[in-house]
Amino acid sequence: MRSKSLLVISGLLLLKLGLSSCDLALSFKTTPLNQSESPTTISQQSNDGEFTNWEESVHQQINQYRRSQKLPPLTLDSNISKQARLHSQAMATGRLPLSHGGFEERVRAIAQSIPYRQAAENVAYNQGYSDPATQAVQGWLKSPGHLKNIEGDFDVTGIGVSKNAKGDYYFTQIFIKRQ
């Protein structure tokens, strides 16, 4: 049986859009537990079935937490989820490391359909868990940077999950505050 591992990268990536410029505050903090080798190829089930279930599970768990904190729920948006999925797939295939690389481009793509005031992102990686979505959410809730995004003044979200051939799961959640 595979050893279990979980790696989350701090979600303290916040992009605020002003009238003529944007400020990007970036802070990475990693918490590896038995980090595994680099991913190889993506699973063939990429965006349906299993992954849709994990994405919905993350959405439900995040909204359950927000309700417990007297915060409004986040609406799941398919355009945002598409960008989150693409990022998770890029990490799963090894085109990108586990990171927030390309975040500004994802937000620009989202801005084509959703005018926004601010955006943030959480990413996670894990393997060997029967419920990888719960592991990702629990890791985010224990991390101050991720928690800041989860509790942030956002109203819509998108979630993308991907898995490589070795069974490693990659999660991306993008948070948006509409204008």
Wavefront OBJ file of the C-alpha trace (Angstrom):
o trace
v 0.000 0.000 0.000
v 1.228 3.483 -0.839
v 2.339 5.740 1.932
v 0.071 8.707 2.516
v 1.304 12.197 1.867
v -0.125 15.649 1.840
v 1.430 18.836 0.598
v -0.293 22.163 0.610
v 1.050 25.475 -0.561
v -0.069 28.513 1.330
v -3.023 30.214 -0.225
v -1.830 33.660 0.749
v -1.834 34.602 -2.888
v -4.094 37.584 -3.259
v -4.599 39.647 -6.363
v -6.472 42.921 -6.076
v -7.430 44.804 -9.178
v -7.368 48.591 -9.049
v -8.343 51.054 -11.731
v -5.004 51.105 -13.480
v -2.784 48.591 -11.726
v -2.837 45.444 -9.686
v -0.857 44.458 -6.638
v 0.142 40.864 -6.121
v 1.026 39.847 -2.579
v 2.624 36.435 -2.687
v 3.675 34.251 0.198
v 4.503 30.556 -0.130
v 4.750 28.265 2.842
v 4.968 24.523 2.309
v 4.098 21.792 4.739
v 5.296 18.482 3.279
v 4.494 15.136 4.813
v 6.371 12.363 3.020
v 6.599 14.290 -0.256
v 6.705 11.918 -3.223
v 8.537 12.094 -6.506
v 7.371 14.230 -9.423
v 4.131 13.368 -11.223
v 4.171 11.648 -14.579
v 1.005 11.380 -16.646
v -2.581 12.361 -15.991
v -5.369 9.881 -15.408
v -7.744 9.278 -18.318
v -10.815 10.205 -16.226
v -9.702 13.820 -16.173
v -12.819 15.942 -15.631
v -15.752 13.637 -15.144
v -17.047 11.153 -12.615
v -14.580 10.849 -9.783
v -13.124 14.340 -10.175
v -16.496 16.058 -10.363
v -17.404 14.298 -7.107
v -14.186 15.482 -5.407
v -14.751 19.032 -6.675
v -18.304 19.074 -5.326
v -17.091 17.599 -2.038
v -14.530 20.402 -1.636
v -17.223 22.977 -2.443
v -19.632 21.510 0.122
v -16.974 21.258 2.834
v -15.745 24.815 2.297
v -19.309 26.162 2.403
v -20.078 24.092 5.504
v -17.053 25.653 7.199
v -18.052 29.157 6.046
v -21.573 28.663 7.430
v -20.100 27.565 10.768
v -18.240 30.894 10.825
v -21.415 32.864 9.918
v -20.024 33.625 6.451
v -22.090 33.461 3.260
v -21.611 30.403 1.045
v -19.583 30.585 -2.154
v -21.344 29.980 -5.457
v -19.597 27.449 -7.684
v -18.910 28.890 -11.141
v -18.125 26.664 -14.138
v -15.810 29.224 -15.794
v -13.725 29.537 -12.648
v -13.727 25.751 -12.211
v -12.450 25.371 -15.777
v -9.402 27.509 -14.942
v -8.861 25.656 -11.650
v -9.091 22.308 -13.479
v -6.567 23.382 -16.094
v -4.125 24.341 -13.335
v -4.629 21.054 -11.480
v -4.073 19.153 -14.735
v -0.878 21.107 -15.435
v 0.449 20.187 -11.994
v -0.635 16.535 -12.326
v 1.137 16.162 -15.668
v 4.281 17.855 -14.380
v 4.003 20.828 -16.775
v 3.984 22.991 -13.637
v 5.243 22.239 -10.147
v 2.829 22.378 -7.237
v 2.566 26.144 -7.099
v 0.553 29.237 -7.930
v 2.435 29.641 -11.216
v 0.227 31.267 -13.843
v -2.261 32.626 -11.302
v -2.422 36.047 -12.947
v -3.200 34.418 -16.314
v -5.985 32.322 -14.772
v -7.514 35.418 -13.220
v -7.272 37.312 -16.519
v -9.127 34.456 -18.248
v -11.809 34.521 -15.544
v -12.112 38.316 -15.874
v -13.283 37.820 -19.473
v -16.628 36.644 -18.080
v -16.617 37.844 -14.449
v -15.548 41.378 -13.522
v -13.835 41.087 -10.140
v -12.361 43.121 -7.294
v -10.074 40.502 -5.820
v -8.994 36.922 -6.336
v -7.093 34.297 -4.382
v -6.129 30.669 -4.800
v -5.462 27.567 -2.700
v -3.659 24.510 -4.055
v -3.006 21.107 -2.510
v -1.576 17.724 -3.361
v -2.082 14.374 -1.681
v -1.855 10.646 -2.240
v -2.946 7.469 -0.503
v -6.139 8.754 1.131
v -9.564 7.214 0.560
v -11.061 10.730 0.618
v -8.491 13.073 -0.939
v -10.926 16.019 -1.010
v -11.406 15.944 2.758
v -7.651 15.696 3.275
v -7.083 18.762 1.083
v -9.765 20.786 2.889
v -8.502 19.738 6.338
v -4.969 20.761 5.344
v -6.209 24.147 4.139
v -8.203 24.745 7.332
v -5.059 24.130 9.420
v -2.996 26.612 7.402
v -3.307 30.334 8.205
v -2.807 31.411 4.569
v -5.377 28.979 3.192
v -7.795 29.762 5.984
v -7.520 33.467 5.198
v -8.703 32.728 1.655
v -11.465 30.378 2.804
v -12.776 32.999 5.240
v -12.144 35.881 2.832
v -14.592 38.351 1.349
v -15.309 36.266 -1.751
v -18.633 35.313 -3.330
v -17.820 32.850 -6.135
v -15.370 30.006 -6.455
v -14.125 27.372 -8.837
v -12.554 24.045 -7.966
v -10.489 21.735 -10.119
v -9.139 18.292 -9.302
v -6.815 16.118 -11.328
v -4.974 12.868 -10.716
v -1.903 11.454 -12.377
v -1.296 7.821 -13.275
v 0.419 7.200 -9.924
v -2.750 8.196 -8.050
v -1.519 11.587 -6.863
v -4.371 14.132 -6.529
v -3.936 17.845 -7.258
v -6.473 20.416 -6.075
v -6.930 24.052 -7.052
v -9.565 26.345 -5.583
v -9.883 29.880 -6.935
v -11.785 32.503 -4.945
v -13.311 35.572 -6.619
v -15.032 38.692 -5.270
v -17.174 40.097 -8.072
v -17.424 43.815 -8.716
l 1 2 3 4 5 6 7 8 9 10 11 12 13 14 15 16 17 18 19 20 21 22 23 24 25 26 27 28 29 30 31 32 33 34 35 36 37 38 39 40 41 42 43 44 45 46 47 48 49 50 51 52 53 54 55 56 57 58 59 60 61 62 63 64 65 66 67 68 69 70 71 72 73 74 75 76 77 78 79 80 81 82 83 84 85 86 87 88 89 90 91 92 93 94 95 96 97 98 99 100 101 102 103 104 105 106 107 108 109 110 111 112 113 114 115 116 117 118 119 120 121 122 123 124 125 126 127 128 129 130 131 132 133 134 135 136 137 138 139 140 141 142 143 144 145 146 147 148 149 150 151 152 153 154 155 156 157 158 159 160 161 162 163 164 165 166 167 168 169 170 171 172 173 174 175 176 177 178 179
